[in-house]
């Protein structure tokens, strides 16, 4: 049971970032690797803001700064590339460049040493025969509430309906008179908010340093592929499943085998079920947009 709970908690962090990635990918078809830069920056902004304004001020500074940067990435980079008819590969390379730029700026300003948002030892709590720390409980509880809130927004509100419509057919969406650019900016803003929460909760649990963002984002992309690239619920299930698999590998073998197991699972899905657990098969001409 301890391994199961640990896997679900770590999977929740992956699920949050996977949902952030999917929030951009579905409406825009942008492979937003720059999300790793937003994830990297969030705890540094929180620490800077908390020093002057307290924890709530730090949260607002971090959330506002990351969301603004995500919107800037779309406005200054991805939107112009889209207007010029750039391919997904071009977006990927440009997004990777933005990630590298953010990481280098973070390293120059704050250094490369590992930090933590926690002061002192984490508080343990007994849950039946298992023990979870306060940070793990926050990750599990707040992560679940946030993901449920995002799904409720997407399936029960007008703005969620419009984002799903944009993901389904952007041309028809524009023909109905909706502002595609504004909704794309909203998708990047929501992704930034989700990345901020995932980063802060993880930083409080295991710490942070400038070069962790890309590794976690790659795990999120694997979760999206496992869950289904056309699904909004799939990345959540994919993230939780990936967390459980990685926890089992650590318990039965070694932490050194986590990445090998992760990409073995990815390879199996790409070979046997490329549409993912909740994805739907589409015609070739439908996927070649």
Order of alpha helices (4+ residues) and beta strands (2+ residues): alpha-alpha-alpha-alpha-beta-beta-alpha-alpha-alpha-alpha-alpha-alpha-alpha-alpha
